[in-house]
Amino acid sequence: MGKFIPNPPDSRPFMETSRSFGNYELQSALADLIDNSITAKCKKVEIRCDWNEGDPIIRIKDDGNGMSQSELNQAMKHASSDPTKSRDLDDLGRFGLGMKTASFSQARRLTVVTKTSEIAGARWDVDTVSDNWLMEVLDEEEIKIISNLHEIDGTGTEIIWEKTDRLTENREMIKDSFDEVVSNTMKEISK
């Protein structure tokens, strides 16, 4: 009989490949994250799309349950749930890929900040991921710089997309066309 050896995927090529899973458009990617917010029992979801001098940043913030650091670490893991296991009826996720694939379909950097009784943050960046699958865990000072979630009463989660190259590829994006894309996306989501 043969032997078994570890043979994990190379991280950077896998992350690049995962950017094409699901063939998402912006509204579909945002809808996946809104589904996660609904599963987290949110009452409100806020989506901000900032032009940011031609390097758009998109923020999706909810007032749902939030996650501890260990729950966030699990949520940031690719294929973080077993689709064969039973799950709550109101859980809209299945494979543990939605947040990551939806995010990477639009952006090269995914940051998640989340608050329960404590605040936690983590980041994947396609351009800097190492072959050891080392995810960046943010400290409290870094979190305060990038998110105001620490200032709110209660719980919640904020997802931040940076390096949103898919929004600007294949066309010369100017602020007016960005505003039009965002406006059309928000109309589609609100249907």
Phi, psi and omega per residue, in radians:
M1 nan 2.500 3.127
G2 -1.216 -3.039 3.125
K3 -2.082 2.885 3.099
F4 -1.853 2.370 3.095
I5 -2.289 2.631 3.048
P6 -1.152 2.437 -3.136
N7 -2.582 1.047 -3.105
P8 -1.244 2.762 3.100
P9 -1.214 2.673 3.005
D10 -1.208 2.318 -2.968
S11 -1.120 -0.879 -3.057
R12 -1.141 -0.844 3.082
P13 -1.062 -0.639 3.115
F14 -1.121 -0.764 3.133
M15 -1.114 -0.716 3.095
E16 -1.091 -0.761 3.134
T17 -1.117 -0.707 -3.109
S18 -1.120 -0.293 3.108
R19 -1.176 -0.296 -3.127
S20 -1.838 -0.063 3.093
F21 -1.086 2.324 3.031
G22 1.486 -0.248 3.120
N23 0.847 0.940 -3.048
Y24 -1.316 2.473 2.826
E25 -1.707 2.956 -3.076
L26 -0.959 -0.811 -3.083
Q27 -1.145 -0.614 3.101
S28 -1.187 -0.698 3.125
A29 -1.111 -0.792 3.116
L30 -1.137 -0.667 3.129
A31 -1.078 -0.663 3.084
D32 -1.054 -0.721 -3.134
L33 -1.249 -0.613 3.070
I34 -1.114 -0.678 3.051
D35 -0.992 -0.739 3.099
N36 -1.092 -0.695 3.120
S37 -1.113 -0.710 3.109
I38 -1.103 -0.747 3.091
T39 -1.056 -0.571 3.129
A40 -1.450 0.213 3.045
K41 1.129 0.630 3.127
C42 -1.301 2.737 3.023
K43 -1.854 -0.370 -3.049
K44 -2.525 2.397 3.015
V45 -2.178 2.265 3.114
E46 -2.007 2.239 3.108
I47 -2.039 2.150 3.093
R48 -2.067 2.251 3.105
C49 -2.084 1.875 -3.095
D50 -1.804 2.292 3.122
W51 -1.042 -0.739 3.056
N52 0.911 0.891 3.076
E53 0.965 0.621 3.086
G54 1.587 0.044 3.062
D55 -2.127 1.292 -2.964
P56 -0.955 2.517 3.049
I57 -2.139 2.313 3.125
I58 -2.071 2.325 -3.137
R59 -2.161 2.309 3.077
I60 -2.133 1.980 -3.067
K61 -2.128 2.372 3.087
D62 -2.239 2.958 3.086
D63 -1.931 0.587 3.140
G64 -1.313 -2.864 -3.024
N65 -1.135 -0.426 -3.063
G66 1.278 3.116 -3.108
M67 -2.445 2.613 2.976
S68 -1.301 2.999 3.108
Q69 -1.057 -0.736 -3.129
S70 -1.185 -0.647 3.073
E71 -1.156 -0.684 3.091
L72 -1.118 -0.775 3.116
N73 -0.991 -0.739 3.120
Q74 -1.157 -0.748 -3.131
A75 -1.126 -0.525 -3.134
M76 -1.443 -0.183 3.119
K77 -1.288 2.385 3.081
H78 -1.213 2.415 -3.082
A79 0.961 0.958 -3.002
S80 -1.418 -0.097 3.088
S81 -2.340 2.698 -3.114
D82 -1.611 1.992 -3.079
P83 -1.173 -0.227 3.131
T84 -1.512 -0.202 -3.136
K85 -1.492 2.620 3.099
S86 -1.246 2.682 -3.138
R87 -2.472 2.921 3.131
D88 -1.037 2.582 -3.137
L89 -1.066 -0.540 -3.119
D90 -1.601 0.137 3.100
D91 -1.482 1.975 -3.074
L92 -1.512 -0.141 3.117
G93 -1.554 2.837 3.138
R94 -2.462 -0.742 -2.966
F95 -1.869 -0.171 -3.093
G96 1.321 0.432 3.139
L97 -2.072 -0.325 -2.958
G98 -0.935 -0.946 -3.105
M99 -1.045 -0.752 -3.098
K100 -1.237 -0.855 -3.094
T101 -1.193 -0.680 3.087
A102 -1.072 -0.778 -3.116
S103 -1.170 -0.844 -3.108
F104 -1.219 -0.324 3.074
S105 -1.167 -0.359 -3.096
Q106 -2.008 -0.462 -2.978
A107 -2.438 2.735 3.094
R108 -1.632 -0.274 3.135
R109 -2.203 2.217 3.113
L110 -2.076 2.104 3.068
T111 -2.102 2.360 3.075
V112 -2.167 2.202 3.034
V113 -2.038 2.343 -3.071
T114 -2.500 2.616 -3.049
K115 -2.347 2.259 2.903
T116 -2.072 -2.147 2.987
S117 -1.315 -0.316 3.063
E118 -2.179 2.938 3.103
I119 -1.949 2.510 -3.111
A120 -2.443 2.699 3.109
G121 -2.639 2.567 3.113
A122 -2.603 2.748 -3.072
R123 -2.540 2.431 2.897
W124 -1.996 2.395 3.055
D125 -2.293 2.028 -3.098
V126 -0.978 -0.588 -3.071
D127 -1.328 -0.334 -3.064
T128 -2.150 0.044 -3.118
V129 -1.077 2.421 -3.103
S130 -1.650 2.895 3.106
D131 -1.160 -0.217 3.106
N132 -1.608 0.128 -3.123
W133 0.993 0.764 3.128
L134 -1.444 2.028 3.111
M135 -1.632 2.476 3.118
E136 -1.406 2.190 3.030
V137 -1.825 2.160 -3.037
L138 -1.485 2.495 3.045
D139 -1.534 2.995 -3.031
E140 -1.059 -0.641 3.119
E141 -1.152 -0.740 3.087
E142 -1.084 -0.710 -3.141
I143 -1.086 -0.746 -3.141
K144 -1.081 -0.530 3.138
I145 -1.263 -0.656 -3.013
I146 -1.736 -0.251 -3.061
S147 -2.545 2.577 3.046
N148 -1.755 0.266 -3.130
L149 -1.026 -0.540 -3.141
H150 -1.141 -0.322 -3.096
E151 -1.509 -0.244 -3.065
I152 -1.428 2.675 2.943
D153 -1.451 2.490 3.103
G154 1.625 -2.760 -3.023
T155 -2.044 2.948 3.095
G156 2.903 3.080 3.133
T157 -2.472 2.456 3.049
E158 -2.186 2.229 3.073
I159 -1.882 2.281 -3.083
I160 -2.117 2.149 3.059
W161 -1.802 2.159 3.046
E162 -2.168 2.923 -3.066
K163 0.961 0.929 -3.057
T164 -1.424 1.108 -3.057
D165 -1.116 -0.500 -3.127
R166 -1.214 -0.405 3.076
L167 -1.266 -0.484 -3.022
T168 -1.940 -0.128 3.128
E169 -1.298 2.774 3.100
N170 1.170 0.055 3.060
R171 -2.777 2.648 3.075
E172 -1.455 1.800 -3.040
M173 -1.409 2.234 2.975
I174 -2.095 2.889 -3.046
K175 -0.978 -0.717 -3.135
D176 -1.079 -0.751 3.140
S177 -1.242 -0.582 3.047
F178 -1.076 -0.823 3.126
D179 -1.037 -0.660 3.129
E180 -1.172 -0.773 3.107
V181 -1.038 -0.798 -3.136
V182 -1.111 -0.795 -3.130
S183 -1.065 -0.812 3.115
N184 -1.103 -0.676 3.123
T185 -1.116 -0.783 -3.131
M186 -1.128 -0.633 3.059
K187 -1.095 -0.755 3.135
E188 -1.120 -0.748 -3.116
I189 -1.144 -0.632 -3.053
S190 -1.358 -0.118 3.129
K191 -1.180 nan nan
